[in-house]
Amino acid sequence: MEWVRISMMRILKKIARKVYLLKKFKSFDVKGISVFGVNSSPVKFTDVNDLVNAHFEEKSTLDHICKNTIQNALQRLSNKQAIIIETGSSAWGTNSSLLFDCYVSSFGGRFESVDIRIEPLIALQGQCSSNTHLNCDDSISFLNKWSSKNKGVKIDLLYLDSWDVDWANPNPSALHGLAEFLAASEHMQLGSLLLIDDTPKNEDFYIASKIDRPDFSDYFTKNGFYPGKGSLVKQLLLSLGRGREIAHQYQLLWEF
């Protein structure tokens, strides 16, 4: 049928366009590129729990190990407009970028997401609303630049999920997470929320997340805590007595 042929041609053109952009961007340094979302008719919600449940049902799974802590964080935003910043744009897995975009398009505010790869930006732009700003950059460099341009601005939710953890050598990821937090720390004000992925509380959550990992007993014996993206951030905050732990499962949720 003619309408089927036309629809297929449109789909093929979109795919070809993305392939072209990907090849073009990969031919030079793409750091510093940023775009706004272009989805002019995003689905909106009036209740954050409905939003989270719909997201995980459609984009992920309702029993995802991160669902409870992400839902807890968004509930604490109280259906109010918020500034949300994410390092490590996610167009796959939990699709957290789409979740945060849905929050700000439903309740107001703005969402900044940064990733050192160009692929998430290309995949997400057409799915995200104009409340979302997608950036291709090193996350620490981006946060430093954002901080200098937004003096005194409170971050309502900072989500750290860049630099995948090598569980056989977890410290580089933890150091990167610490550097990210320090770059944004002045914007973590009273009521700000910090959510960090891949920071299991103990071995039970490593097992539950099905991580192919070594035995962490030696790491815990030497350091007094388990490895993860946010492990050093948590130790810093505990030493400073700054804020309080809201939840610690596979992710760490902290309130200031």
Secondary structure, DSSP 8 states (H G I E B T S, - for coil): -HHHHHHHHHHHHHHHHHHHHHHHHHTS--TTEEEE---SS----SSHHHHHHHHHHHHS-TT-TTHHHHHHHHHTTTT--EEEEEES--SSTT-HHHHHHHHHHHH-EEEEEEESSSHHHHHHHTTS-TTEEEEES-HHHHHHHHHHHSTT---SEEEE--S---TTS-HHHHHHHHHHHHHHGGG--TT-EEEESS--SSHHHHHHTT------HHHHHHHSS--STTHHHHHHHHHHT-SEEEEESSSEEEE-
